[in-house]
Amino acid sequence: MIRGAARHVRLYDIDAAKVEAEVLDLAHGSQFTGATDIAGGADLAHIEEPTS
């Protein structure tokens, strides 16, 4: 994120509270790194590639 190499960051963990805290931490820091979309959760749908 700092180098601008990641525009979309997706996190997954079976511990929903942990991954939500990580998403919030990264989102808080993203205000200094530019436009980055950060999401995550305990559902694998957060990290699946969209089908075209």
N, C-alpha and C positions, 0 to 999 in steps of 0.2 A: 504494500500500500504506500509506503513512504517513497518508493522509487517510481510510483505510477504504473507498475506492471499489472496491478489487479484492479479491474473495474467492478467485478462482481465477486464477493466473498460469501461462501456458503459454509456453514458449520453444522455438524451433526454430532449428537451424543445421546445416549439413552437416558442420561440424567438431564431432564428438561431445564431444571433450575440452573444448573451449571452452564449449559450452553447459552441460555438467555443472558446470564451474567457476562459471558464472554462476548456475545454480540453487542451488549451495551457498552462494554469496555472498548471494543474496536470502533463502534459508532462514535463514541466520545472522542477518540483520537482522530477520527477521519475528518473532523473539521479543519485539521491542520494539513491534511494530505491531498485535498482535492475531492473530486466527485467519485465516491466509491459506494456501491450498493452492498450493504451487509445484511444478511438474514441467516436464520438458523432455527433449529428446534430438535425435538426428539422424534420427528417423523422423517423418514427417508425421502419423502417428496421434496424436502428442501434442497437436496443435493442432486436430484435426478436431472439429467439433461432433458430439455424440452424436445419433443419430437416435432419434426417439420412436416 
